[in-house]
């Protein structure tokens, strides 16, 4: 079966090369049959990669330990779920997953646009196939998942494998990488349409209308992947954090930041014909940062618990990133006159300027993260010495940026388009500002004196008041006009403009997340050694060690602790932290005990016992408001889904000048 899988990958590489050449040659050689054949090749590639993926998964589940990838990432003791997730648990398999996802996206794009955008679809196909060809080339010639284990000229079967890393044997890792890859890979689609529109100089903003939902959907996948990764780090790594500014964490965040900026500024081009250069740069940066993130993860350029080890793919990925960046920059610079804005910014105090400031701040944040991530790599290349950038650098730079972005989130809806008068600003800002100040004052009276935390909570109240006010004004107007109950009026309001009010819900989800992030200013942490039946006071809790049980389930040995949690002398919960030692990999991992509540999490990590077996070692944490982060994600998810639903009333925007010229030419030609 491995030969069939390897042959399917090889054939798909040949077809990707053919599709790239045929699409471009068909476009510029005016040979439609070549364009059609390139599109059919896309479907064939998807079929071949689906076959190859199915074969690899089958080899992992059945345990064919003649295959190097199977021997390195699966074993008999693992459950079927983790044998399946071993597909993306290693270098070669994850590259196959990436290729299959991009082939899937490409097939969907080609099929849904088979009768539309015929002038630029060959370029779209060519760009996507060139990108796909690179990744397939990696698993064809450099890192094949179907390589067999050999001694001399003979194939060997090692009998059992090493299994997945213990850190990956957790339920979120069954869905975190696929969601993250769906985001990374999906950003190729808006990039391909943007470049095709630029190269063919399409009139109007058709490519934006086409790719907006693609951009929103892939942004949602990326958001989900990042949040799942945060949840995994929080539960599995045992230190209680959900974000450590790890280089690979940063690699997933950077394209999310630029995609967020693009989704905001693209509305300006759609409505006003403005910020065309911004949008082209942002959509290109999102794609290139996705490739860079993949490069950092797979080449061993940076040290990370998330990254793969050094591998032979490093020079190929580096060359691809540099080449793609140079070609993209050349295409944008060459076509700058085509990207000239049709409307000038009329006032600094306008909603247009708030979008511009939002973009500038987001890009500043992205650059700060990019610099911190690449600085150690640059210094090692220049001086030969390894440098590190720690979390304090990122916090010093990004916390002020994040607070200003939060402020702009609340400001945007309050400012009018084009220009705002002083009196209108006073009316719009009065209630949100008073809400923010009232919250800050109340918290200060309650004993919170950290300036950054007070500002953050005040800004959260400011933004929340703005969003609630927008819903109230719109719903109240519909209620008065159509005599509907207020909840029905709010539903009707949202349905009539799903993009606007779904976006407000996304912003509300961000507010919840900021509340959770701000709670970290009040974290508690202590380490205690407990003997059986011994209790310890931690914060407002008393924790008592009831028992420690050891066992073995074939995959790992475990030591399981049972802790009673008491408050005011009354038992309120029981935590069951565990430490595991995996036999095949000879590695240890922890299963933490968490008491989740809306106001705070009680978090206990069990590290084992003292050398004399007299006491067990526990790291204890209290994390205030951390649940707000996960709740915020669900609000963000709900809002994004609403944004993807067509509105009941289709909004009609004024035509941009280029569209007016095009329509005028068409009328004259008739």
N, C-alpha and C positions, 0 to 999 in steps of 0.2 A: 504493500500500500504506500510505503514511503516513496517509492519510485513514481507512482501515479501523482502523488502530491507534488513532488519536485518537478515533474513534467508539466503539471498544471501551472505552477508558478512561472516556469520558463516560458511557456506559451503565452501567458498573460503579459510577461515583460515584452515579448516580441510584438504582441498586439498593441500594447501601450505605445511603443515606439512608432508602429505603423499609424495608429490613430493620431498621434501628435503631428506627424509629417503630412498625412493625408488631409487632415482638417485645414492646416495652414495652406498646403498646396492647392487644395480644392477652393479655398477662399480666394486666393490671389491669382490662381490659374483659371478661375471661372469654370471649374469642373464640378458641378453639383454632385455627380456620382461619387467623387472622392469624399466629399463632406458626409454624404449618407453612409458610405462604407465605414468612415471613422466613427460615426455614431453607433452603427451596428457593432463595431469592435468593442465599444464601451460595454454593451450588454454581454458580449462574449467574455470580456475580462471579469465582469462581476460573477458570471457562472463559474469560471475557472477558479477564481479565488474563493468562492463559496465551497467548491469541491475540496480545495486544498485545506481550508479551515476545518471542514468537517472531518477530513482525514486526520489532521493533527489532534483534534479533540478526541476522536476515536482512539488514537494511539495513547493519549494521556489516560483516558478512562480505563482502557483494557490493560494498560501497563506493559507496553512493548518496550522493554528496557534495552533493546538493541539500539534505540534512537537516543542520541546524546541529549537532546532537549528533554525527552521524557525522563531519562535517568537523572537529569540535573534538577527537575522541577516537580516530580511526582514520586509517590511511593505507595506501597500497598496499604499502609495504615491510614492514609488520608481518606476523608469522606469524598463521595462523588462530586459534591459541590466544589470542593477545593481542587479536585483533579480537573474539573472544567475550568476553574479560574486560573489554573496553571497556564492556560492558553496565553494570558497576558502577564504571567508572573516572571517572565524572563525576556531577555533582549530579542531573541529571534521570534518568539511567539507574539510579542507586543508589536513588532514591526509588521507581522502578518495581519494582526488585528487592525492596525492603522491602515494598511493597504486595502483590506476588505471594506472598512468603513468608507474610505474615500471612493472606492469603486461603487459602493452602494449609493453614496451621494451623487456621484457622476451619472449613474444610470437614471436616478430620479430626475436630475436636472435635464438630461437629454430628452427623457420621455415627456416631461411636463412642458417642455419648450420646443417640441418637435414641429410645431406650426407657428411659432412666434420667434421674433428677433432673428430672422434668418441671416441678417447681415452680420451680426456679431456672434452668433452661436458657434461658428467654426473656431473663432478665437477663444471663446469660453471652453470649448472642448479641448482645444490644443493646450491651453494652460493647465487644465485639470489633468489631462493625460501626461503632460510632461512632469508634473509633480508626482503623479501616481507612478510613472515609470521609474523615477528615482527611488522611491520606497520599494517597489518590486525588485529593482536592481539590487538593492541591499540584501534582500532575502534570497535572491537568485545566485549571486556571486560572492557575497561577503559573509552573511550570517544566516545560513539556511537552517530552518527548524527541522529539516528532514535528514540531517547529517547522521550517519550511523557510526557507532563505536567500532573501531578496528584496531587490531594488534597485528602488525605486519600487513598481510593481505587478507586476513581473516576477520569476519564480523563476530563480535562477542556480545553476549547478553549478561549484564551484571547481576541479574536476578532481582534486584530492588533498587530504587532510586533514593536520592537525597531528600526529596520532598521540597515543598515551598518553605521559604523563610517563615519562622514562627510569627513574625510581625504581619505577614500577609494572610495568615489563617484566622481571619476575622470577617464577619458577615459584610461589613461595609466595603471590604476589598473585593467582594464579588461584584460590586456595582460602581465603586468609585472610579477605577481606571476607565471602564467603558464610557461613563458620562464625561469624564475629562477628555477622552479621545474624541467623543462626539463633538465637543466644543472645539478642540484643537483642529480637527479635520474639517469641521463644518465651516470654519472661517475661510477655507479655500474658495467656497462658492461665491460669497460677496466679492472677494478679491478678484476672482476670474471675471465676473461680470463688470466690475469697475474698470479693470484693465482693458477688457474688450470694448467697453464704451469709450474709453479714452483713445485707444488705438484707432477705432473706426469712426471716432468723433460723432457719436450718435446725437441727434437733436433732442432737446428736452431732457427730462429726468426719468425716462422709462426704466433705466437700469435700477434706479433707486426703488421705484414701485415694485419691481420684480424681486429685488433682493432684501427688502426691508424685513419681510417675515423670516427669510433665511437667517438674517443677522440676529433677529430677536430670538429665534429658536436656538441657534448655536450659542448665543449669549446665555440663554437659560441653561443649556447643557453644561456650559463652562461654570456657571454659578453653582449648579448642583454638584458638579465634580469637586469644586473648591470646598464647598460646605461639607460634603461627605469626607473629604480629606481632613478637614478640621475636626470633624466628629471622630474619625479614626485615630488621629493623633491624641485627642482628648482621652479616649478610652484605652488605647492599646499601649502607648509609649510610657505610661505610668508616672509622668511628671506633672500631669494635670493641665498642661497648656494645650491650646488648640492652634496656636500660631507661633512659630519660633523664628520667623524670617530665615528659614532654611533656603538655600539656593534653589532647590527644586520647587518649594512652595512659592518662591518669588517668580519662578518661571511660569507657573500657572496663573499668577496674579496679573502679570504685566499685560498679556493680551486681553484679559478681562477689563483692565483699566482703559485701554485704547478702544476696545469695542464699546464700552460704556460711553466714552466720549463721542464715538461715531454715531451711536443711536440717538444722542442728544442733538448733535450738530446737523445730522442728515435732515432733520425737520426744517432747518433753515434753508437748505438747498431746495427742498421739496416745496416749501411755501413761498420763499422769497428769491430763490435763485442765488443765494449767498453761500459763502464758505465752501466753494467747490474744491479749492486746493486743500483746505483742511480735511474735507471728507476723503479725498483721494489719498492723502498722506495717512490718515487714520486707518482706513480699511487696509492699506498696504502694510502699515506698521503692525496691525493686528495679525495678519497672515505671517509676516516675517518673524514676529515675536513668538508665534506658535511653533514655527520651525526651530527658532533658537531654543525655546523651552525643551523641545524634543532632543535637540543636540546636547544640551546640558545634562539631560537625564540619561542619555544613552552612550555618551562618549567618555564619561568619567572625568570631564573637565573640572567638575566641582565635587567636593566631598559632601555626601548627604546620605541620610538613612533611606531616602527615597530613590537614589540614583543607582544605575547599574554600574558594574565595575568597568575598568578600562577595556576597550574593545577595538577591533580593527575598523569599525565604521567611522572613527573620529575624523580622519582626513576627508572622507567623502562628504560627511555632514557639514564640515567646515567650508569646504569648497562650494557646496550647494547653497548655504546661507549667504556667503559672500557674493556668489554669482547672481542669485535671486535679488539681493539688495541692489547691486549695481544696475541690473537690467530694469528693475522697477524705478529706480531714481532716474535713469536715462529716459524712460517712457514719460514720466511725469514732467521732467524739465523740458523735454522736447515739445510737449503739448500744453505748456503753461498758458499760451494765449487762448486756447480753447476753454481753460478753466477760469477765465476772468469772471469775477462776480458781476451780476447784472444790476444789483442794487447796493448803494453805499450805506454804511452805518450812519444813521441820522443823529443819534444821541448816545452818550455813554450811559445815561439812565433810561434804559429800554430793555425789553426782554431779549432782543437780539444780542445786546452786549452781555447780558447775563449768561447766555449760551457760550459766547466767546470766552468770558472769564472762566466758565466751567471747564472748557476745553484746555485752556492754558494751565489751570491748576492740576487737572488730571494728568496732562503730559508732564508737568513738573514732578508729580508723584511717581509716574512711570520711570522717568529718567533717574530719579533718586534711587529707586529700587534696582534699576538696570545697572547703575554705576556701582552700587554696593555689591551686586551679584558678580559683576565682571572684574571688579578691582583686584581681588586676589589672583584671578587668572592672568590679568595684565602684569601685575607685579612679579609673579612667578616667571612669566615669559621674559620680562625685562631684566630682573635682577637675580633670578634663580632662587629667590627666597619666598617662602610661603607666608602670605599675609592673611589675616582674617578680619572680617567686618562683623561685629557683634550686634545683637539686638538693640542696644542703646542708640547706635547710629540711626537705625531705621525709625526708632521711636521718636528721637529728637527731630528728625526731618519730617516724618509723615504724620505725626499727631497734629501739629498746627495746620498742615495741608488738609487733613481729614476734617478738622473742625471748620475750616473755611468752606470746604465743599458742602458740609452739612448746612452751613449758613446759606450758601447759594441755592441749595435745594428748596429752602423755604422762601427765598427772595424771588425766584423765578416767577411763580404764579402771581405774585403781588404787583409786578411791574407790567405796564401796558406795552404793546407793540409800538415800535417806532420811537415814541417819546412819552415820558410821564411827567405830569405837572407836580409841583410841590404839594398842592392840596390833595391830589389823588393818592400820592405816596403816604401822606400823613394818615389818611383814612384807612388805607390798606394795611399799613404796618402797625396801627395802634393796638388792636386786639392780640395779634401774635406776639408782639414785643412785650406787652403787659403779661401775657401768659408765661413767657420765658423768664421774665424778671421775678414774677411771683413764685415760680418753682425754685429758682435760685435762692430767693430769700427764705422760703420755707425750709429748704434743705440746710441752709446755713444755720437757722434757728435750731434745727434738729441735731446739729453737731457736726455736719460735714463741712470741713474747712479747706479741703484740697481745691485749689483754684481751677486746675484743669478739669476736675470732675464736675465742679459747679458750672463751669462754662459749657461742658458737654451736655449735662442734663438740661440746662437752660435752652441750649440750641435745639435739643430734641423736642422740648415743649414748644418752642417757636415754630419748628417745622410741622409738628403734629397739629398745632392750632391753625396753621395755614391750610393744610390739607383738609381738615375737618370743615374749615370755613368755606373752602371751595365747593365741597359736597353740599354743605348747608345752603349756600346761596343758590346753586343750580337746582337742587331738589325743591327748595322752598318756592322758587319761581314756577316750576312745573306743577307743584301742588296747588298754588294759587290760580294758575291758568286753567288747569285741566281737572281740578277738584279730586285729586288722588290722595290716598294716605301717604304720609311722608316716606315710609319704607318703599312703597311702590314707586313713588316719585324718584327716590334715589336710584332704584333699579333702572327705571326708564332713562334717567340722566346718564347712567353709566353705559347703557346699551346704545344710546344715540351717539356717543363719542367714546368708544371703547379704548382708543389709543390714549386719549387724554386722561381719563379717569382710571384706566388700568395702570397708567404710568404713575398716577398719584398713589395708588395702592402699593406699587413697587417702592416708591419713596417712603411710604409708611413702614414697609418691611425693613428698609434701611434704618429708619429711626429706631425700631425695636432692636436691631443688631447693635447700633451705637450705644443703646442703653446697656446691653449685655457687655460690650467691650469696656464701657466705662466702669462697670462693676468690678473689673480686675484691679482697680485702684484700692480695693478694700479686701483683697485676698488674705487668708490666714494660712500659715504653713508651720507644722511642727513634726518632728520625728520622735517616736516613742518606742521603747522596748517593753513588751508586756508578757508576763507569765500567765499561765492558766488561772482563770477566775480573778485576775487582777484588773482593776479599772483605772482609767485616766481621765482627767478633765481636759476637754479641748473646746475652746470657745464656750458656747452655751450647752454643749453636749457632754455626756459621760459615756465613754466607750469601754465595754467589758469584754475581754477575750474569753469566749465560752469553750472553744475546742479548736484543735488543729488536727486535721486528718490527712494522711498520706495515701496515695494510690497510684495505679498504673492502668492505662487503657489501651496499651499497644502502641499508640502513636507518641505518647509522652507520659512521663511521670509527673505527678502533681502533688502539691501540698496546699490544702484547702483550710482556710481559717474562717471561723464563725465569730462575729462580733455583735453583741447587743448594743443598740443605741438607745440611750435614755436621756430624757429631758425633764428636769424638775423631779427626778426620782421615778419617772414613769417610762416604761419601755415603749418606744415609738416606732422602732424599725430594727431590722437585722441585716447586716452586711456580710457578704461572702467573698472577700478577695481571695485570689488564688495565684500561685506561682507555678509555672509549668517548665519542664525540661524535656525538650524534644530529642528523641533518641537518634534519628537519622542525621539531623544537622548539628547535634550537640550544642544547641543554643537554648537560651532561657527566655521566657516572656512572662508577662504578668497579666492577670485579669483583675481589674480593679473593682472595688465595691462602691457604688454610688447611690446616694439617697437624693433623688432629684425633686426639687420643689421650685415653684416660680420665683421665690425670693432668693434662694441659694441652693447650691449643691454641697452635700457633705461627701467627700471623696477620700477613699482610703486605698492605699497601695501596699500590698504585702510583699516584702522583699526576701523572706526566708527567716531562718533562725540563727541565733548566735552560735559560734563554734562549739560551745558546751551544751547546746540544745536546751538551755534554761529559759530563754525568752525568744519571742517572735518580734521581728522588726517591722514597724509600720510607718509609712509617711502619710500624714493626715493633712487634709486641705479643706478649707471652706471657700467656695467660689460664689460670691454674691451675684445674682442676676444673670448667670451664664445661660439659663434656660431661655432668656429673651433672644439670644442669638439664634437658637434653633426655631423658636416661634417666629422670629422675623423672616427666616427663610420661607416658611409656609405662606406667610403673607406675600412675600416677593413672588413666590411661585404662582399664587392665585392671581396676583395683579398681572404677571406676564402672560398667563393664559388668556386673561381678558383682553390684553393688547392684541393677541393673535386672532381674536374673534372679529369678523367683519361687523362694523357698526350698523345699527338700524338705519341711520341716516348717513349716506356717503357724503363726506365733506368735499366741497368743491373749492379748490384754491385758484386764485388768479393765475393766469398763464404767465410764465416767465417770458422775457423778451425773445429768447431764441425760439420758444414754441410759437409765439405770435408771428414771427417771421416765417417759420415753417408753414403754419396754417395759411398765411397770406399767399405764399408761393403756390401752395396746392390749389387755392381758390383761383388764382390767376391762370394756372395751367389748365383749369377746366373751362 
